[in-house]
Amino acid sequence: MQRSGALLAVCFVAGMLGALIAGLFIWGCNHWGVTDFLKVNLSQSLELKQLYQPMFIGGLWGLLYFFTVGTPRQRRQWIRKGLWFSLVPAAFALFYLYPYVQQKGLGGFQLGNLTPLLVIAANLVWGFFTGFFTRLLWGR
């Protein structure tokens, strides 16, 4: 049980680091004009106050990612599992968060027609780095 608890903590930290890099990805898309080119109104600030909440939520998603790598038999292909699992928070954002919490329409289309593309891309970045950091921090 102690090893599972340690892996759970590693998944939380990896999810936080993945969310930090996903936030940097969205900030970079804003900074280099990708969101303007796509006509998507998503933004990310680099202020610490603005980064804490997404990082904590990324850590919570990392706790759920733990269920894909929690047992010794499942501890293979960490990054691939992170990429597949990243579709869950993307679907949550597109089908619950944007339409019901933020009232931006199903898929967040009121933020721009290509919003789902950017949301899925940012979540794929999160999933890649969550799998990468989980593997890196967990070791063999």
Backbone as a ProteinNet text record, in pm:
[ID]
protein_1_A
[PRIMARY]
MQRSGALLAVCFVAGMLGALIAGLFIWGCNHWGVTDFLKVNLSQSLELKQLYQPMFIGGLWGLLYFFTVGTPRQRRQWIRKGLWFSLVPAAFALFYLYPYVQQKGLGGFQLGNLTPLLVIAANLVWGFFTGFFTRLLWGR
[TERTIARY]
81.8	0	85.5	201.6	284.8	330.5	361.4	404.9	290.8	168.6	54.6	30.6	46	31.9	138	259	366.1	337.1	287.5	254.3	137.7	43.7	-68	-16.1	77.1	137.3	215.7	286.7	362.2	267	154.4	56.8	-1	-24.3	-75.3	25.5	151	255.1	275.1	273.8	289.3	172.8	52	-63.2	-49.9	5.7	28.6	133	240.5	343.9	291	210.7	149.3	57.2	-17.6	-106.3	-26.2	87.4	173.2	221	264.2	312.5	197.4	79.4	-37	-75.1	-64.4	-89	12.8	139.1	242.2	214.7	158.9	120.8	13.4	-89	-195.9	-142.4	-57.2	3.8	86.4	162.5	241.7	153.9	41.1	-52.5	-105.2	-130	-173.4	-59.8	56.3	171.5	214.3	210.8	255.5	142	22	-87.2	-163.5	-141.7	-213	-362.8	-396.4	-538.6	-605.5	-533.8	-590.8	-611.1	-514.5	-525.9	-644.3	-663.6	-774.9	-906.9	-900.1	-1017.7	-1081.6	-995.2	-1039.1	-1006.9	-1101.8	-1085.6	-1051.2	-941.1	-889.6	-759.4	-738	-614.2	-565.8	-437.2	-375.2	-272.8	-283.8	-188.2	-76.8	39.6	152	165.5	66.5	67.5	45.6	114	103.7	-38.9	-114.7	-253.4	-336.5	-305.4	-380.1	-334.7	-216.5	-165.4	-201.1	-225.8	-249.4	-371.4	-484.1	-606.1	-594.9	-548.1	-533.8	-434	-328.7	-232.3	-295.6	-373.2	-439.1	-539	-615.8	-712.6	-639.7	-526.3	-445	-395.6	-362.9	-324.2	-438.2	-559.4	-676.3	-700.6	-685.3	-697.6	-584.6	-468.4	-356.8	-390.5	-469.3	-514	-600.4	-682.9	-763.8	-677.9	-573.5	-478.4	-412.2	-400.8	-342.4	-412.1	-542.9	-615.1	-575.3	-509.8	-462.7	-324.9	-251.6	-115.1	-95.5	-202.9	-194	-139.9	-166.7	-118.1	10.3	95.2	222.4	205.1	97.8	76.4	44.6	-8.9	-49.1	64.5	177.2	283.6	369.3	307.6	373.8	310.3	383.7	332.7	266.8	341.2	291.4	240.6	319.5	283.2	160.7	155.3	38.3	-87.6	-79.5	-196.1	-232.5	-130.6	-156.9	-228	-185.4	-250.3	-395.2	-418.8	-557.1	-641.5	-584	-661.4	-691	-605.9	-626.6	-756.1	-812.4	-940.2	-1054.5	-1036.5	-1140.7	-1154.7	-1045.8	-1065	-1105.9	-1063.5	-1106.4	-1257	-1308	-1452.4	-1527.6	-1472.8	-1534.6	-1545.3	-1437.5	-1439.3	-1537	-1535.2	-1617.7	-1765.5	-1798.3	-1937.9	-2003.3	-1922.9	-1982.1	-1938.9	-1808.9	-1757	-1800.5	-1775.4	-1812.7	-1963.2	-2041.5	-2185.6	-2260.4	-2228.3	-2310.3	-2251.8	-2121.7	-2060.5	-2032.4	-1974.6	-1936.2	-2036.2	-2138.5	-2241	-2178.4	-2085	-2018.5	-2062.8	-2167.4	-2219.6	-2150	-2216.9	-2161.7	-2031.2	-1926.3	-1795.2	-1724.9	-1785.6	-1724.5	-1723.5	-1818.8	-1819.2	-1839.2	-1891.3	-1903.3	-1766.6	-1665.7	-1529.3	-1457.8	-1517.9	-1460.1	-1490.6	-1497.9	-1535.2	-1430.8	-1306.2	-1200	-1158.5	-1243.2	-1214.2	-1193.3	-1278.2	-1253.2	-1116	-1069.6	-937.1	-828.1	-834.5	-733.3	-744.3	-866.4	-886.1	-830.3	-858.4	-806.5	-655	-599.6	-454	-388.5	-446	-390.3	-399.4	-508.6	-521.2	-427.9	-399.8	-300.4	-161.3	-131.7	-5.1	-2.1	-113.6	-121.2	-98.7	-166.4	-155.2	-15.3	48	184.1	278.1	273.8	367.7	330.7	203.4	166.9	224.4	209.1	269.7	420.8	480.7	626.3	678.1	617	665.2	633.8	523.1	494.4	604	636.8	742.9	877.2	905.4	1032.5	1044.7	940.1	944.7	932.3	866.5	846.9	969.9	1039.9	1157.4	1115.8	1199.7	1167.1	1088.6
-119.9	0	125.3	122	240.6	279.8	182	212.1	274.2	228.1	286	429.7	454.6	591.3	683.5	632.1	712.7	741.1	641.6	662.2	759.5	755.1	849.5	992.1	1012.8	1145	1187.5	1093.7	1123.2	1163.4	1094.7	1128.7	1267.9	1304.4	1438	1544.9	1525.1	1622.3	1627.9	1512.1	1508.8	1579.7	1563.3	1633.9	1784.4	1827.1	1970.7	2023.4	1950	1992.9	1992	1891.4	1887.1	2006.3	2045.1	2161.2	2289.8	2298.1	2414.9	2427.6	2317.3	2320.9	2344.6	2288.4	2315.2	2463.5	2523.1	2666.8	2748.2	2704.2	2771	2754.5	2640.8	2617.5	2716.8	2735	2828.8	2971.8	3004.2	3136.7	3159.5	3058.1	3068.9	3086.3	3016.2	3033.5	3176.5	3236.1	3376	3468.9	3444.7	3533	3535.7	3424.4	3415.8	3427.4	3461.2	3491.7	3372.4	3254.7	3136.7	3148.5	3197.1	3210.5	3317.4	3423.1	3524.2	3466.6	3388.8	3325	3229	3152.9	3057.9	3124.6	3252.9	3328.7	3261.9	3227.5	3164.3	3259.6	3279.9	3373.1	3298.5	3226.2	3161	3229.6	3249.5	3312.8	3250	3266.9	3219	3322.5	3366.5	3462.3	3386	3446.7	3383.9	3433.6	3506.6	3547.6	3425.2	3422.5	3305.4	3279.1	3385.5	3367.1	3298	3325.6	3267.3	3124.7	3086.2	2951.9	2850.2	2895.5	2802.5	2714.2	2773.9	2695.1	2591.6	2628.2	2523.6	2415.5	2453.1	2351.1	2255.9	2308.7	2222.2	2129.4	2183.4	2100.8	1996	2033.1	1935.2	1824.7	1861	1759.8	1666.3	1721.3	1635.7	1539.5	1587.7	1497.2	1394.6	1435.5	1341.9	1230.3	1263	1158.5	1055.7	1101	1006.2	929.2	993.4	925	808.2	819.2	712.2	578.6	579.3	454.5	383.2	453.8	388.1	325.8	366.6	315.7	265.7	248.1	218.9	82.6	-19.5	-152.5	-182.1	-268	-297.6	-348.5	-420	-470.2	-358.5	-247.5	-137	-37.9	-56.7	43.7	29.1	44.4	45.9	156.1	207.5	305.9	424.1	485.7	594.3	711.8	750.7	867.7	838.5	720.3	684.6	684.6	633.1	634.6	777.1	861.7	1002.5	1071.3	1039.9	1099.6	1054	924.2	874.6	930.6	935.3	985.2	1134.2	1208.2	1353.2	1386.3	1290.2	1314.7	1327.3	1272.4	1281.9	1426.1	1493.1	1632.9	1723.5	1690.7	1769.4	1756.3	1635.3	1613.7	1681.7	1677.4	1744.6	1895.2	1953.5	2097.7	2130.9	2052.2	2084.6	2056.1	1952	1911.1	1945.6	1992.3	2033.3	2174.1	2197.5	2323.8	2443.4	2438.8	2552.4	2571	2466.3	2493	2523.5	2456.9	2470.1	2561.7	2567.7	2650.7	2791.1	2798.7	2928.9	2983.4	2907.9	2947.7	2995.6	2919.3	2952.1	2859.3	2784.8	2696.5	2561	2463.8	2328.9	2331.7	2282.8	2284.2	2418.1	2514.7	2646.4	2724.3	2696.5	2759.4	2910.8	2963.7	3109.5	3175.6	3098.4	3150.8	3144.9	3080.3	3066.4	2928.9	2918.2	2791	2682.3	2719.6	2619.7	2600.5	2644.4	2626.5	2479.7	2386.7	2245.9	2196.1	2242.6	2202.1	2247.2	2371.4	2422.4	2356.8	2331	2265	2123.2	2050.7	1913.9	1915.9	2011.1	2020.7	2050.7	2143.5	2176.2	2056.6	1981.7	1863.6	1752	1741.9	1644.5	1680.9	1810.9	1855.8	1815.4	1838.4	1798.2	1647.3	1568.3	1423	1373.5	1430.9	1390.7	1416.2	1536.8	1571	1507.6	1479.6	1406.5	1265.2	1197.4	1064.9	1070.6	1171.7	1186.2	1208.1	1302.8	1331.6	1219	1148.3	1033.9	928.5	899.6	801.3	850	978.3	1035.2	1033	1072.6	1078.6	941.1	848.6	716.3	630.8	644.1	559.4	419.2	321.8	183	120.1
0	0	0	63.3	67.7	-72.6	-155.9	-291.7	-372.1	-350.2	-421.1	-376.7	-247.9	-198.2	-255.2	-268.4	-328	-474.7	-546.6	-687.6	-701.2	-609.3	-610.7	-595.8	-505	-487.1	-610.9	-671	-792.9	-904.8	-917.7	-1021.9	-998.8	-873.4	-842.6	-883.4	-845.3	-880.3	-1031.4	-1096.5	-1242.3	-1310.5	-1257.6	-1312.3	-1296.2	-1183	-1162.4	-1259.9	-1279.2	-1373.7	-1517.2	-1549.5	-1681.7	-1704.4	-1600.7	-1612.8	-1627.5	-1561.4	-1576.6	-1721.6	-1779.5	-1917.3	-2015.3	-1986.7	-2071.6	-2064.9	-1946.7	-1933.5	-2011.4	-2008.5	-2088.4	-2237.9	-2275.8	-2415.6	-2459.4	-2377.1	-2412.5	-2411.6	-2313.5	-2311.7	-2438.5	-2479.5	-2601.6	-2724.4	-2727	-2839	-2843.6	-2727.6	-2723.5	-2763.4	-2708.7	-2729.5	-2876.1	-2943.4	-3081.6	-3183.1	-3136	-3227.1	-3282.5	-3226.6	-3275.9	-3246.2	-3126.8	-3092.9	-3178.5	-3210.7	-3300.7	-3440.5	-3486.2	-3617.7	-3622.4	-3513.5	-3507.1	-3469.1	-3430.1	-3383.8	-3262.4	-3165.8	-3040.7	-2926.7	-2838.2	-2727.2	-2597.8	-2597.5	-2476.8	-2439	-2310.3	-2268.3	-2138.7	-2114	-1990.5	-1948.4	-1826.2	-1772	-1701.7	-1694.2	-1624.2	-1481.2	-1431.5	-1291.5	-1203.8	-1090.3	-1002.9	-957.7	-929.4	-886.1	-993.4	-1118.9	-1228.6	-1260.4	-1214.9	-1243.2	-1135.1	-1013	-902.8	-924.4	-960.4	-976.2	-1087.7	-1209.3	-1311.5	-1272.4	-1200.4	-1157.7	-1056.6	-963.5	-865.2	-934	-1028.1	-1101.1	-1184.6	-1244.6	-1316.8	-1224.5	-1100.4	-1002.6	-968.3	-959	-932.4	-1048	-1171.3	-1285.6	-1282.4	-1233.1	-1217.5	-1119.6	-1016.3	-923.3	-995.2	-1088	-1165.6	-1265.5	-1316.6	-1405.9	-1332.8	-1202	-1121.1	-1147.5	-1171.3	-1191.1	-1320.2	-1411.4	-1533.3	-1515.2	-1411.6	-1390.2	-1247.4	-1172.5	-1030.3	-992.6	-1071.1	-1035.8	-1112.4	-1058.3	-1127.1	-1270.2	-1298.7	-1435.3	-1533.1	-1482.9	-1569.2	-1594.3	-1531.8	-1538	-1662.3	-1773.4	-1903.3	-1986.1	-2078.7	-2173.7	-2102.4	-2014.4	-1930.2	-2013.4	-2113.5	-2193.2	-2278.9	-2339.4	-2419.8	-2334.6	-2213.8	-2124.9	-2086.1	-2068.1	-2039.5	-2154.7	-2276.9	-2394	-2406	-2387.2	-2394.4	-2281.1	-2160.9	-2046.9	-2061.2	-2130.9	-2144.4	-2217.1	-2287.6	-2353.8	-2253.7	-2132.9	-2029.7	-1980.4	-1936.5	-1897.2	-2013.8	-2135	-2251	-2269.7	-2261.9	-2274.9	-2161	-2040.5	-1926.1	-1952.5	-2003.9	-2031.5	-2142.8	-2248.8	-2365.6	-2345	-2267.8	-2254.9	-2121.3	-2023.6	-1896.3	-1856.6	-1852	-1800.3	-1885.6	-2014.4	-2100	-2111.9	-2137.5	-2154.7	-2025.2	-1915.6	-1795.6	-1689.8	-1676.7	-1573.4	-1627.6	-1746.8	-1801.4	-1903.8	-1937.6	-2034.7	-2166.2	-2218.4	-2345	-2457.6	-2437.7	-2541	-2539	-2596.5	-2604.1	-2682.1	-2622.4	-2686.2	-2675.6	-2609.6	-2597.4	-2727.8	-2816	-2948.1	-2942	-2830.3	-2820	-2803.5	-2769.7	-2761.4	-2896.2	-2993.9	-3127.1	-3181.9	-3312.2	-3373.9	-3356.6	-3337.8	-3322.8	-3176.7	-3085	-2942.3	-2906.6	-2953.8	-2917.8	-2961.9	-3076.1	-3123.7	-3027.1	-2981.5	-2889.5	-2752.1	-2707.2	-2577.5	-2581.3	-2687.6	-2700.2	-2711.7	-2786.5	-2799.5	-2665.3	-2588.6	-2457	-2363	-2370.9	-2285.9	-2330.1	-2459.1	-2505	-2453.4	-2448.3	-2388.8	-2242.2	-2170.8	-2030.9	-2016.6	-2097.5	-2087.8	-2118.2	-2220.4	-2255.1	-2138.3	-2084.1	-1978	-1844.5	-1822.5	-1701.3	-1706.7	-1820.1	-1836	-1827	-1889.6	-1888.2	-1746.7	-1674.8	-1539.3	-1441.6	-1461.2	-1375	-1391.3	-1514.4	-1541.1	-1489.9	-1511.1	-1468.6	-1316.6	-1247.1	-1100	-1035.7	-1102	-1043.3	-1059.6	-1167.9	-1189.9	-1230.8	-1201.5	-1238	-1131.5
[MASK]
++++++++++++++++++++++++++++++++++++++++++++++++++++++++++++++++++++++++++++++++++++++++++++++++++++++++++++++++++++++++++++++++++++++++++++

